[in-house]
Amino acid sequence: MPRSLGPLRLPEPRQLLPIILAFGVSFAVLVYQRDLGASILLFALFIV
């Protein structure tokens, strides 16, 4: 059963965890390399 956060419905944690993990990895690349392009490319690779 999806959880809700105000008017938004959140997916199950099992489905949300890979997106959060990909965001964390791409953010770590952004901090390490100080390069937004590589970070967005890595995040888009995991999302698509």
Sequence and secondary structure as in RCSB ss.txt:
>XXXX:A:sequence
MPRSLGPLRLPEPRQLLPIILAFGVSFAVLVYQRDLGASILLFALFIV
>XXXX:A:secstr
  EEETTEEE  HHHHHHHHHHHHHHHHHHHHH  HHHHHHHHHHHH 
